[in-house]
Amino acid sequence: MENRNRFLLCFSVGILLLLLNLANAENRTEPRRNVNLSPFEKWRSAYFCMQNMTNSCTGKDILTLSGWLSVVDSEIRDYCDKGCHAQTLVVMQCIQDVHRHFKFETGAPLAFVKDTIVNACSNYKGFNTTYKADPNSASSLYATFYMPLLSTLITMALIATFT
């Protein structure tokens, strides 16, 4: 009986060690390998994509969560030809892969910032990724939170009144 208990204990410890060994932490150097099921995980993976910049971009030319980049006409050739443009596009592709509907803190979609940079480098014109959402668009109408909340409260009041 004692041998059987010892065997079960050793077997349990072995299974536990195997399970702990197979536990996979998030990958910070290659965020595309992370399982991005929740919005929080998608945001973290997008953040890790931005942390994997090389030395080709410096200071204000580094893409951050704000999404704001500004390159003047006198600096555009250096930005486009010395690797910062290519590295920024690689980072944006990584973000696109891990979070399809990513928006920067300014509300700018990833496609807007990418198109602005690509157009600027194809024409060698300075650019600024300042983004203003169209206040008349349907997305701004449905993006407000108070409409669903208000309709829920009215429905609950009607149910309480007539029951």
N, C-alpha and C positions, 0 to 999 in steps of 0.2 A: 504494500500500500504506500509505503514511504517512497519507493522508486517511482510509482505512478504520479504522486504529487510533485516530486522533483522534476519529472519529465514535463508535466503540465506547466510548471513554473518556468522552466527553460524554454519551452515551446512558446509560451505567452510573451516572454521577454524577447525572444527572437522575432516574433511577429511584430511586436511594438517597435523594435529597432528597424525592421524593414519598412514599416509604415512611416516612421520618422525620416528615414533616408529618402523615401520617395516624395516627401512633401516638397512642393515646388514654390519657392518664394517668387515674388514679382521680379521680372527682369528689367533692370534699370538701363542697361546698355543696349538692349534690343527690345523696345516696348511692343513690337509687333507680335512677340511670342506670348504676351500676357493674355489671359482670358478676360475680355472686356465686356462682361455681361451687364454690369450696372453703370449708370451715368458717372458715379464717383470713380470707378475704375477706368473709365474712358478718359476722364479728365486727368487722372494721374498718369496714364500712359502718354497722353498728349504733352503733359509737362515733362516727362522723361525724354520725349522726342526733342524738345527744345533744349534740354540739358546736354544733348549729344552733339553740340556744335564743335567745329574744329577751329583752328586758329586763323582761318582765312577771313573771318569777320571780327571786327574790333568795335568796342564801345557802343555807339549809337546804332550801328548797323546790325546788331544781333537781334534776332526775332525773339520777342518775349510774349507773355500772355496778354499784354495790352494790345498787341497787334499793330502798334504804331511804329512806322519806319519813315524816315525822311532823309532823302539823299538829294543834294543840290546838283545843278548842272555841272559844276566844276569837279565833282567827285564821282559822277556816274560811270565814267570809264573804268576807274579803279574798282568800283563796286561790281560792275558787270564782268570785267575781264580778269580780275585777280582771284576769282573763286568764291567770293561771298554770295554772289547771285546763285551760283550752282548749289552751294551748301544750303542756302535758304530754301531753294526748291526741294532739296532732299528732305529737309526737316518738314516742309509742308506736305510732302508725299507721305512721310511717316505719320503725321497727324491725320491726314486723310484716311490712312489705312486703319488707324486705331479708333477714330472718332469721326464718323462720316458727316455729321451735322455740326461740326465744331464752329463755335463763334468766339471771337476774341472779346476781351473785356469792354471794348468800345462798341460791341454789337456787330462788328464787321464779320461777315462770313469768310471762311477760309478762301473761297473762290474769288472774292473781291480783292483781297490782299494779293493773292497769287496773280490775278490778271493785271493788277496795277504794276506789279514788279516786272512781269514778263513784257508788258507793253512799253514800260520805261526803258528796259534794256534793249528792246528791239529798235527803238528810236533814239537811244542815247539821250533821253531827256530826264531831268530830275523828277522826282516823284515824292508824294506824301500820301500815306495811307489813312488819312483822316476820313472817317466814315460817318455819314448822317443818314439815318433811316428815314424813309419817306413816311411822313405822318399821315398821309392819306391812303396808305396801303392797307389791304385787308388783314395782313398779318399783325399789324399793330392793333387793329380793332379786336381781334380774337386773342391777342397775347395778354390782354389785361386780365387781372385776377378777379376784379370785383364783380364782373358780370356773372360768372358761374356761382360765386358766393351769394350774390344777391338773389339769383333765381332759386338757389337751394333754400335760402331763408324764407322766401315767399312761398315756396311749395310746402315747407314745413309748417308755416303759419296757416295755410289753407287746410292742410290735413288736420291740424290741431283744432281749427275752427269748426269743421264739419264732422268731426267724430265725437 
